[in-house]
Amino acid sequence: MPSAYLDPFRACFATVAGRYLAALGFTALAALLRMAAAPVLGSQSPYSIYYLAIIATAVLCGAGPALFATGLAALAGHFLVIPPEHWAHRDAVELIRLLLMLALGAAISIIGGWTRRNWARARREAAAARQ
């Protein structure tokens, strides 16, 4: 059963709703980790930890849920990390950080979704070859 080692969460992510809930869960976990790291990091690097959530979502759930996680990560990084007094007037550096995170998140989502589709196709072809 090598496919069980490659995709142990297959049953958990079988439905579309399950995949989007997993994206929400991965992003919430990243937000908790980022808030725990706030005393050390401050408001520097507000989006860095969210890349792990986006990667996990892309590979395990697909491109759509990963794009959803990217949007959630942008909102979480903005509202949970950046001090409220800076919400209204963002400087150019902060805007560039946000746009870079959105672009990288989209790229990770697409590549991870492609990887997930290829794994699924390989599993189907292996199952067909065994029969």
VENQUILIN-V934600 format. One record per backbone hydrogen bond with DSSP energy under -1.0 kcal/mol. CO is the residue of the C=O (numbers start at 0). NH is the residue of the N-H. E is the energy in kcal/mol with one decimal. If there is no record, write none. Layout:
((CO;NH;E) (CO;NH;E))
//
This chain:
((1;5;-1.3) (2;6;-2.1) (6;9;-1.4) (8;12;-1.8) (10;13;-1.1) (14;18;-1.9) (15;19;-2.2) (16;20;-2.4) (17;21;-2.1) (18;22;-2.0) (19;23;-2.1) (20;24;-2.4) (21;25;-3.1) (22;26;-2.2) (23;27;-2.4) (24;28;-2.5) (25;29;-2.1) (26;30;-2.3) (27;31;-2.3) (28;32;-2.4) (29;33;-2.6) (30;34;-2.4) (31;35;-2.1) (32;36;-1.6) (36;39;-1.1) (36;40;-2.9) (37;41;-2.6) (40;43;-1.6) (47;50;-1.2) (49;53;-2.1) (50;54;-2.7) (51;55;-2.5) (52;56;-2.4) (53;57;-2.6) (54;58;-2.4) (55;59;-2.3) (56;60;-2.7) (56;61;-1.0) (61;65;-1.4) (62;66;-2.4) (63;67;-2.0) (64;68;-2.5) (65;69;-2.1) (66;70;-2.1) (67;71;-2.4) (68;72;-2.6) (69;73;-2.1) (70;74;-2.1) (71;75;-3.1) (72;76;-2.9) (73;77;-1.9) (74;78;-3.0) (75;79;-2.7) (76;81;-1.2) (82;85;-2.3) (83;86;-1.4) (90;94;-2.0) (91;95;-2.4) (92;96;-2.3) (93;97;-2.2) (94;98;-2.6) (95;99;-2.6) (96;100;-2.4) (97;101;-2.5) (98;102;-2.4) (99;103;-2.8) (100;104;-2.7) (101;105;-2.1) (102;106;-2.2) (103;107;-2.9) (104;108;-2.3) (105;109;-2.3) (106;110;-2.5) (107;111;-2.9) (108;112;-2.4) (109;113;-2.1) (110;114;-2.2) (111;115;-2.5) (112;116;-2.3) (113;117;-2.2) (114;118;-2.4) (115;119;-2.1) (116;120;-2.4) (117;121;-2.5) (118;122;-2.3) (119;123;-2.2) (120;124;-2.6) (121;125;-2.4) (122;126;-2.4) (123;127;-2.3) (124;128;-2.1) (125;129;-1.6))
//
